[in-house]
């Protein structure tokens, strides 16, 4: 995965900035500043994409703290083989967020799901 931050020139005109290196450290993926309409940063973006594919780089797993992680583990276990079309961890996070679409997709999960979240 590679993140491209586009239109950074417009952001800078407003006096705003993003620490791309810090964002890379937090997320564990390459972050490339680009101005696509002017072609700025496109070569660097291409290099980072190729590097991510060749070296199979994946983002860091975000840890939400012990209480949330325990709930996620319980929800993932409760979901079992229920296929929502999404990764089970992402589905569990959306259930904790009370996402209506994901709740309807995961209706097949046992009753424990609604009690955990």
DSSP file (Angstrom, degrees, kcal/mol; ACC not computed):
  #  RESIDUE AA STRUCTURE BP1 BP2  ACC     N-H-->O    O-->H-N    N-H-->O    O-->H-N    TCO  KAPPA ALPHA  PHI   PSI    X-CA   Y-CA   Z-CA
    1    1 A X              0   0    0      0, 0.0    29,-0.7     0, 0.0     2,-0.4   0.000 360.0 360.0 360.0 139.7    0.0    0.0    0.0
    2    2 A X  E     -a   30   0A   0     27,-0.2     2,-0.5     2,-0.0    29,-0.2  -0.998 360.0-144.9-134.0 137.3    1.2    3.5   -0.8
    3    3 A X  E     -a   31   0A   0     27,-2.8    29,-3.0    -2,-0.4     2,-0.6  -0.910   9.4-160.3-105.7 127.1   -0.6    6.7    0.1
    4    4 A X  E     -a   32   0A   0     -2,-0.5     2,-0.9    27,-0.2    29,-0.2  -0.932   5.1-155.0-106.1 121.0   -0.5    9.6   -2.3
    5    5 A X  E     -a   33   0A   0     27,-3.1    29,-2.9    -2,-0.6     3,-0.4  -0.849  22.7-166.1 -96.0 106.3   -1.2   13.0   -0.8
    6    6 A X        +     0   0    0     -2,-0.9    29,-0.2     1,-0.2    27,-0.0  -0.533  58.5  23.9 -96.0 159.3   -2.4   15.1   -3.7
    7    7 A X    >>  +     0   0    0     27,-0.3     4,-1.4    -2,-0.2     3,-0.6   0.794  66.7 150.3  60.6  33.8   -2.9   18.9   -4.0
    8    8 A X  H 3>  +     0   0    0     26,-1.2     4,-2.6    -3,-0.4     5,-0.2   0.798  65.1  65.9 -64.4 -27.9   -0.4   19.6   -1.3
    9    9 A X  H 3> S+     0   0    0     25,-0.2     4,-1.7     1,-0.2    -1,-0.2   0.884 101.1  48.4 -61.0 -38.7    0.4   22.9   -3.1
   10   10 A X  H <> S+     0   0    0     -3,-0.6     4,-0.9     2,-0.2    -1,-0.2   0.882 110.8  50.7 -68.6 -38.1   -3.2   24.1   -2.3
   11   11 A X  H ><>S+     0   0    0     -4,-1.4     5,-2.2     1,-0.2     3,-0.8   0.925 108.9  51.0 -63.8 -45.0   -2.8   23.1    1.3
   12   12 A X  H ><5S+     0   0    0     -4,-2.6     3,-1.7     1,-0.3    -1,-0.2   0.844 102.5  60.4 -64.4 -33.7    0.5   24.9    1.6
   13   13 A X  H 3<5S+     0   0    0     -4,-1.7    -1,-0.3     1,-0.3    -2,-0.2   0.791 104.1  51.6 -61.8 -26.9   -1.0   28.1    0.2
   14   14 A X  T <<5S-     0   0    0     -4,-0.9    -1,-0.3    -3,-0.8    -2,-0.2   0.357 124.7-106.3 -90.6   5.0   -3.4   28.0    3.2
   15   15 A X  T < 5S+     0   0    0     -3,-1.7     2,-0.3     1,-0.3    -3,-0.2   0.664  79.1 128.8  81.4  16.4   -0.5   27.7    5.6
   16   16 A X      < -     0   0    0     -5,-2.2     2,-0.3    -6,-0.1    -1,-0.3  -0.692  32.2-178.9-103.2 156.5   -1.1   24.0    6.3
   17   17 A X        -     0   0    0     -2,-0.3     2,-0.4    -3,-0.1    -9,-0.0  -0.985  17.8-145.5-149.8 160.4    1.4   21.1    6.2
   18   18 A X        -     0   0    0     -2,-0.3     2,-1.4   -10,-0.0     3,-0.1  -0.996  19.2-133.4-128.0 133.3    1.6   17.4    6.7
   19   19 A X     >  -     0   0    0     -2,-0.4     4,-2.2     1,-0.2     5,-0.2  -0.711  25.3-176.6 -85.3  92.4    4.6   15.5    8.1
   20   20 A X  H  > S+     0   0    0     -2,-1.4     4,-2.3     1,-0.2    -1,-0.2   0.862  79.7  53.8 -61.9 -38.0    4.7   12.7    5.5
   21   21 A X  H  > S+     0   0    0      2,-0.2     4,-2.1     1,-0.2    -1,-0.2   0.912 109.5  47.5 -64.2 -42.5    7.6   11.0    7.3
   22   22 A X  H  > S+     0   0    0      2,-0.2     4,-2.2     1,-0.2    -2,-0.2   0.901 111.1  51.6 -64.9 -40.7    5.7   10.9   10.6
   23   23 A X  H  X S+     0   0    0     -4,-2.2     4,-2.6     1,-0.2     5,-0.3   0.889 108.0  52.6 -62.5 -40.2    2.6    9.6    8.8
   24   24 A X  H  X>S+     0   0    0     -4,-2.3     4,-2.7     1,-0.2     5,-0.5   0.918 109.2  49.6 -59.9 -44.5    4.8    6.9    7.2
   25   25 A X  H  <5S+     0   0    0     -4,-2.1    -2,-0.2     2,-0.2    -1,-0.2   0.914 114.2  44.7 -61.9 -43.9    6.1    5.9   10.7
   26   26 A X  H  <5S+     0   0    0     -4,-2.2    -2,-0.2     1,-0.2    -1,-0.2   0.926 123.8  32.8 -67.5 -46.3    2.6    5.7   12.1
   27   27 A X  H  <5S-     0   0    0     -4,-2.6    33,-3.1     2,-0.2    -2,-0.2   0.715  96.3-133.0 -88.0 -22.5    1.0    3.8    9.2
   28   28 A X  T  <5S+     0   0    0     -4,-2.7     2,-0.3    -5,-0.3    -3,-0.2   0.744  71.2  99.1  75.7  22.8    3.9    1.7    8.2
   29   29 A X  S   <S-     0   0    0     -5,-0.5    -1,-0.3    -6,-0.3    -2,-0.2  -0.916  82.4 -87.6-134.2 162.2    3.5    2.5    4.5
   30   30 A X  E     -a    2   0A   0    -29,-0.7   -27,-2.8    -2,-0.3     2,-0.5  -0.488  35.9-160.6 -70.3 139.0    5.1    4.9    2.0
   31   31 A X  E     -a    3   0A   0    -29,-0.2     2,-0.5    -2,-0.2   -27,-0.2  -0.990   7.7-168.3-122.4 122.7    3.5    8.4    1.9
   32   32 A X  E     -a    4   0A   0    -29,-3.0   -27,-3.1    -2,-0.5     2,-0.5  -0.941  15.3-141.3-118.6 128.4    4.2   10.4   -1.2
   33   33 A X  E     +a    5   0A   0     -2,-0.5     2,-0.3   -29,-0.2   -27,-0.2  -0.763  34.4 169.5 -86.9 127.0    3.5   14.1   -1.6
   34   34 A X        -     0   0    0    -29,-2.9   -26,-1.2    -2,-0.5   -27,-0.3  -0.925  40.2-157.3-135.2 159.4    2.2   14.8   -5.2
   35   35 A X  B >>> -B   40   0B   0      5,-2.3     5,-1.7    -2,-0.3     3,-1.4  -0.796  23.7-173.9-129.5  87.7    0.6   17.6   -7.2
   36   36 A X  G >45S+     0   0    0     -2,-0.3     3,-1.1     1,-0.3    -1,-0.1   0.842  76.5  58.4 -57.6 -41.9   -0.8   15.4   -9.9
   37   37 A X  G 345S+     0   0    0      1,-0.3    -1,-0.3     2,-0.1    -3,-0.0   0.784 115.4  37.8 -62.6 -25.9   -2.1   18.1  -12.2
   38   38 A X  G <45S-     0   0    0     -3,-1.4    -1,-0.3     2,-0.1    -2,-0.2   0.414 111.7-118.4-102.8  -1.0    1.5   19.4  -12.5
   39   39 A X  T X<5 +     0   0    0     -3,-1.1     3,-0.9    -4,-0.7     2,-0.4   0.605  59.8 154.1  75.8  11.2    3.2   16.0  -12.5
   40   40 A X  B 3 < +B   35   0B   0     -5,-1.7    -5,-2.3     1,-0.2    -1,-0.3  -0.603  67.8   3.6 -78.4 126.5    5.1   16.7   -9.3
   41   41 A X  T 3> S+     0   0    0     -2,-0.4     4,-2.4    -7,-0.2    -1,-0.2   0.405  92.1 118.3  86.0  -2.2    6.0   13.6   -7.3
   42   42 A X  H <> S+     0   0    0     -3,-0.9     4,-2.6     2,-0.2     5,-0.2   0.901  74.7  50.0 -67.3 -41.5    4.6   11.1   -9.9
   43   43 A X  H  > S+     0   0    0     -4,-0.4     4,-2.2     2,-0.2    -1,-0.2   0.926 112.7  47.5 -62.0 -43.5    7.9    9.5  -10.6
   44   44 A X  H  > S+     0   0    0      2,-0.2     4,-2.4     1,-0.2    -2,-0.2   0.903 111.1  51.8 -62.8 -41.5    8.5    9.1   -6.8
   45   45 A X  H  X S+     0   0    0     -4,-2.4     4,-2.3     2,-0.2    -2,-0.2   0.924 108.9  50.4 -60.4 -45.3    5.0    7.7   -6.4
   46   46 A X  H  X S+     0   0    0     -4,-2.6     4,-2.4     1,-0.2    -2,-0.2   0.917 110.6  49.5 -59.6 -44.7    5.6    5.2   -9.2
   47   47 A X  H  X S+     0   0    0     -4,-2.2     4,-2.5     1,-0.2    -1,-0.2   0.905 111.1  49.3 -60.6 -42.9    8.9    4.0   -7.6
   48   48 A X  H  X S+     0   0    0     -4,-2.4     4,-2.4     2,-0.2    -1,-0.2   0.874 110.2  50.9 -67.0 -37.1    7.1    3.6   -4.2
   49   49 A X  H  X S+     0   0    0     -4,-2.3     4,-2.1     2,-0.2    -2,-0.2   0.936 111.7  46.9 -64.9 -46.5    4.3    1.6   -5.7
   50   50 A X  H  X S+     0   0    0     -4,-2.4     4,-3.0     1,-0.2     5,-0.3   0.925 112.6  50.3 -60.9 -44.3    6.8   -0.7   -7.4
   51   51 A X  H  X S+     0   0    0     -4,-2.5     4,-2.7     1,-0.2    -1,-0.2   0.901 109.5  50.9 -60.5 -42.2    8.8   -1.1   -4.2
   52   52 A X  H  <>S+     0   0    0     -4,-2.4     5,-1.7     2,-0.2     4,-0.4   0.878 114.3  44.2 -64.2 -37.9    5.6   -1.9   -2.2
   53   53 A X  H ><5S+     0   0    0     -4,-2.1     3,-0.7     3,-0.2    -2,-0.2   0.949 116.6  44.4 -71.1 -49.5    4.6   -4.6   -4.7
   54   54 A X  H 3<5S+     0   0    0     -4,-3.0    -2,-0.2     1,-0.2    -3,-0.2   0.904 122.6  37.0 -62.7 -43.1    8.1   -6.1   -5.1
   55   55 A X  T 3<5S-     0   0    0     -4,-2.7    -1,-0.2    -5,-0.3    -2,-0.2   0.358 103.4-128.9 -94.9   5.5    8.8   -6.1   -1.3
   56   56 A X  T < 5 -     0   0    0     -3,-0.7     2,-0.4    -4,-0.4    -3,-0.2   0.917  36.0-172.4  47.7  56.4    5.2   -7.0   -0.3
   57   57 A X      < -     0   0    0     -5,-1.7     2,-0.3    -6,-0.2    -1,-0.2  -0.660   4.3-171.3 -83.8 131.3    4.9   -4.1    2.1
   58   58 A X        -     0   0    0     -2,-0.4     3,-0.1   -30,-0.1     0, 0.0  -0.899  26.7-100.9-121.3 151.2    1.8   -4.0    4.3
   59   59 A X        -     0   0    0     -2,-0.3   -31,-0.3     1,-0.1   -30,-0.1  -0.240  45.6 -92.1 -66.6 157.9    0.5   -1.3    6.6
   60   60 A X        -     0   0    0    -33,-3.1     2,-0.6     1,-0.1    -1,-0.1  -0.389  41.3-111.3 -64.4 146.4    1.0   -1.5   10.4
   61   61 A X        -     0   0    0     -3,-0.1     2,-0.4    -2,-0.1    -1,-0.1  -0.727  33.2-128.4 -79.9 123.1   -1.9   -3.1   12.3
   62   62 A X        -     0   0    0     -2,-0.6     2,-0.5     2,-0.0   -35,-0.0  -0.593  17.3-150.0 -76.9 128.6   -3.6   -0.4   14.3
   63   63 A X        -     0   0    0     -2,-0.4     3,-0.1     1,-0.1    -1,-0.0  -0.873   9.1-167.9-101.0 130.0   -4.0   -1.3   18.0
   64   64 A X        -     0   0    0     -2,-0.5     4,-0.3     1,-0.3     3,-0.1   0.329  51.5 -85.7-100.4   6.4   -7.0    0.2   19.7
   65   65 A X     >  -     0   0    0      1,-0.1     4,-2.8     2,-0.1    -1,-0.3  -0.142  50.2 -72.8 101.0 158.2   -6.1   -0.6   23.3
   66   66 A X  H  > S+     0   0    0      1,-0.2     4,-2.3     2,-0.2     5,-0.2   0.875 126.1  49.6 -58.5 -46.3   -6.7   -3.7   25.4
   67   67 A X  H  > S+     0   0    0      1,-0.2     4,-1.9     2,-0.2    -1,-0.2   0.935 116.3  41.3 -62.1 -47.2  -10.5   -3.2   26.0
   68   68 A X  H  > S+     0   0    0     -4,-0.3     4,-2.8     1,-0.2    -1,-0.2   0.909 113.3  53.8 -67.8 -41.5  -11.3   -2.7   22.3
   69   69 A X  H  X S+     0   0    0     -4,-2.8     4,-2.5     1,-0.2    -1,-0.2   0.883 108.1  51.0 -61.1 -37.8   -8.9   -5.4   21.1
   70   70 A X  H  X S+     0   0    0     -4,-2.3     4,-2.1    -5,-0.2    -1,-0.2   0.914 110.9  48.1 -65.3 -42.1  -10.6   -7.9   23.5
   71   71 A X  H  X S+     0   0    0     -4,-1.9     4,-2.7     2,-0.2    -2,-0.2   0.911 110.8  51.6 -63.2 -41.8  -14.0   -6.9   22.0
   72   72 A X  H  X S+     0   0    0     -4,-2.8     4,-2.8     1,-0.2     5,-0.2   0.927 108.7  50.6 -60.5 -44.9  -12.6   -7.3   18.5
   73   73 A X  H  X S+     0   0    0     -4,-2.5     4,-2.2     1,-0.2    -1,-0.2   0.908 112.2  47.4 -59.6 -42.5  -11.3  -10.8   19.3
   74   74 A X  H  X S+     0   0    0     -4,-2.1     4,-2.6     2,-0.2    -1,-0.2   0.912 113.3  47.6 -65.6 -42.9  -14.7  -11.8   20.7
   75   75 A X  H  X S+     0   0    0     -4,-2.7     4,-2.4     2,-0.2    -2,-0.2   0.916 110.6  51.3 -65.4 -42.1  -16.5  -10.4   17.7
   76   76 A X  H  X S+     0   0    0     -4,-2.8     4,-1.3     1,-0.2    -1,-0.2   0.921 112.8  46.2 -60.4 -43.8  -14.1  -12.1   15.2
   77   77 A X  H  < S+     0   0    0     -4,-2.2     3,-0.2    -5,-0.2    -1,-0.2   0.908 112.5  50.4 -64.5 -41.7  -14.7  -15.4   17.0
   78   78 A X  H  < S+     0   0    0     -4,-2.6    32,-0.9     1,-0.2    -2,-0.2   0.844 105.7  56.4 -66.7 -33.5  -18.4  -14.9   17.1
   79   79 A X  H >< S+     0   0    0     -4,-2.4     3,-2.8     1,-0.2    -1,-0.2   0.831  79.6 161.7 -67.7 -31.0  -18.5  -14.1   13.4
   80   80 A X  T 3< S-     0   0    0     -4,-1.3    -1,-0.2     1,-0.3    -2,-0.1  -0.231  71.2  -9.2  52.2-120.9  -16.9  -17.4   12.6
   81   81 A X  T 3  S+     0   0    0     -3,-0.1    -1,-0.3    -4,-0.1     2,-0.2   0.269  93.7 134.5 -94.1  10.4  -17.4  -18.3    9.0
   82   82 A X    <   -     0   0    0     -3,-2.8     2,-0.8    -4,-0.1    24,-0.1  -0.446  46.1-149.6 -63.3 126.3  -19.9  -15.5    8.3
   83   83 A X        +     0   0    0     -2,-0.2    -1,-0.1     1,-0.1     4,-0.1  -0.866  31.0 163.2-106.4 107.1  -18.8  -13.9    5.0
   84   84 A X        -     0   0    0     -2,-0.8    -1,-0.1     2,-0.4     3,-0.1   0.498  62.4-108.1 -93.6  -6.5  -19.6  -10.2    4.7
   85   85 A X  S    S+     0   0    0      1,-0.4     2,-0.3    20,-0.0    -2,-0.1   0.440  93.0  89.9  90.8   0.6  -17.2   -9.8    1.8
   86   86 A X  S    S-     0   0    0      1,-0.1    -2,-0.4     2,-0.0    -1,-0.4  -0.823  91.6 -81.2-124.1 163.7  -14.8   -7.9    4.1
   87   87 A X     >  -     0   0    0     -2,-0.3     4,-2.5     1,-0.1     5,-0.2  -0.361  41.7-122.4 -61.0 145.1  -11.9   -8.9    6.4
   88   88 A X  H  > S+     0   0    0      1,-0.2     4,-2.5     2,-0.2     5,-0.2   0.867 110.1  52.2 -63.1 -37.8  -13.1  -10.2    9.7
   89   89 A X  H  > S+     0   0    0      2,-0.2     4,-2.3     1,-0.2    -1,-0.2   0.928 111.2  47.2 -64.3 -43.4  -11.2   -7.6   11.8
   90   90 A X  H  > S+     0   0    0      1,-0.2     4,-2.4     2,-0.2    -2,-0.2   0.916 111.9  50.9 -63.5 -42.4  -12.6   -4.7    9.7
   91   91 A X  H  X S+     0   0    0     -4,-2.5     4,-2.1     1,-0.2    -2,-0.2   0.919 109.9  49.9 -59.8 -44.3  -16.1   -6.2   10.0
   92   92 A X  H  X S+     0   0    0     -4,-2.5     4,-2.1     2,-0.2    -1,-0.2   0.897 109.5  51.1 -63.0 -40.6  -15.7   -6.4   13.8
   93   93 A X  H  X S+     0   0    0     -4,-2.3     4,-1.8     1,-0.2    -1,-0.2   0.926 110.5  49.1 -61.6 -44.3  -14.5   -2.8   13.9
   94   94 A X  H  <>S+     0   0    0     -4,-2.4     5,-2.6     1,-0.2     4,-0.2   0.848 108.1  54.2 -65.8 -33.3  -17.5   -1.7   12.0
   95   95 A X  H ><5S+     0   0    0     -4,-2.1     3,-1.3     3,-0.2    -1,-0.2   0.911 107.1  50.4 -66.0 -41.2  -19.8   -3.6   14.3
   96   96 A X  H 3<5S+     0   0    0     -4,-2.1    -2,-0.2     1,-0.3    -1,-0.2   0.873 108.6  52.7 -62.5 -35.9  -18.3   -1.8   17.3
   97   97 A X  T 3<5S-     0   0    0     -4,-1.8    -1,-0.3    -5,-0.2    -2,-0.2   0.526 115.0-122.7 -74.3  -5.4  -19.0    1.4   15.4
   98   98 A X  T < 5 -     0   0    0     -3,-1.3     2,-0.4    -4,-0.2    -3,-0.2   0.862  40.0-175.5  62.9  39.2  -22.6    0.3   15.0
   99   99 A X     >< -     0   0    0     -5,-2.6     4,-2.4     1,-0.2    -1,-0.2  -0.545  18.3-149.4 -68.0 119.3  -22.4    0.5   11.2
  100  100 A X  H  > S+     0   0    0     -2,-0.4     4,-2.2     1,-0.2     5,-0.2   0.879  92.1  50.9 -62.4 -42.1  -25.9   -0.3    9.9
  101  101 A X  H  > S+     0   0    0      1,-0.2     4,-1.9     2,-0.2    -1,-0.2   0.927 113.7  44.0 -64.4 -44.6  -24.7   -1.8    6.6
  102  102 A X  H  > S+     0   0    0      1,-0.2     4,-1.9     2,-0.2    -1,-0.2   0.874 110.4  55.9 -70.0 -36.3  -22.2   -4.1    8.2
  103  103 A X  H  < S+     0   0    0     -4,-2.4    -1,-0.2     1,-0.2    -2,-0.2   0.921 109.3  46.7 -60.1 -42.1  -24.7   -5.1   10.9
  104  104 A X  H >< S+     0   0    0     -4,-2.2     3,-1.0     1,-0.2    -1,-0.2   0.876 111.7  51.2 -69.2 -34.8  -27.2   -6.1    8.2
  105  105 A X  H 3< S+     0   0    0     -4,-1.9     3,-0.4     1,-0.2    -1,-0.2   0.801 112.5  46.5 -69.0 -28.1  -24.5   -8.1    6.4
  106  106 A X  T >< S+     0   0    0     -4,-1.9     3,-2.2     1,-0.2    -1,-0.2   0.169  72.5 116.4-103.0  18.7  -23.5   -9.9    9.5
  107  107 A X  T <   +     0   0    0     -3,-1.0    -1,-0.2     1,-0.3    -2,-0.1   0.793  68.9  67.0 -54.5 -29.4  -27.0  -10.8   10.7
  108  108 A X  T 3  S+     0   0    0     -3,-0.4    -1,-0.3    -4,-0.2    -2,-0.1   0.669  78.9 101.9 -68.9 -16.7  -26.1  -14.5   10.3
  109  109 A X  S <  S-     0   0    0     -3,-2.2   -30,-0.2     1,-0.1   -31,-0.1  -0.285  87.2 -90.4 -66.3 156.0  -23.6  -14.3   13.1
  110  110 A X    >   -     0   0    0    -32,-0.9     3,-1.8     1,-0.1     4,-0.4  -0.133  42.1 -96.2 -65.9 167.2  -24.7  -15.7   16.5
  111  111 A X  T >> S+     0   0    0      1,-0.3     4,-1.0     2,-0.2     3,-0.6   0.683 113.4  79.5 -59.1 -21.3  -26.5  -13.5   19.0
  112  112 A X  H 3> S+     0   0    0      1,-0.2     4,-1.9     2,-0.2     3,-0.3   0.818  81.3  67.5 -58.3 -31.2  -23.2  -12.9   20.9
  113  113 A X  H <> S+     0   0    0     -3,-1.8     4,-1.8     1,-0.2    -1,-0.2   0.914  99.5  46.5 -58.5 -46.6  -22.3  -10.2   18.3
  114  114 A X  H <4 S+     0   0    0     -3,-0.6    -1,-0.2    -4,-0.4    -2,-0.2   0.785 113.4  50.0 -70.3 -25.0  -25.0   -7.8   19.3
  115  115 A X  H  < S+     0   0    0     -4,-1.0    -1,-0.2    -3,-0.3    -2,-0.2   0.779 109.2  51.0 -81.8 -28.2  -24.2   -8.2   23.0
  116  116 A X  H  <        0   0    0     -4,-1.9    -2,-0.2     1,-0.2    -3,-0.1   0.920 360.0 360.0 -76.1 -44.7  -20.4   -7.7   22.6
  117  117 A X     <        0   0    0     -4,-1.8    -1,-0.2    -5,-0.2    -2,-0.1   0.500 360.0 360.0 -79.6 360.0  -20.5   -4.5   20.7
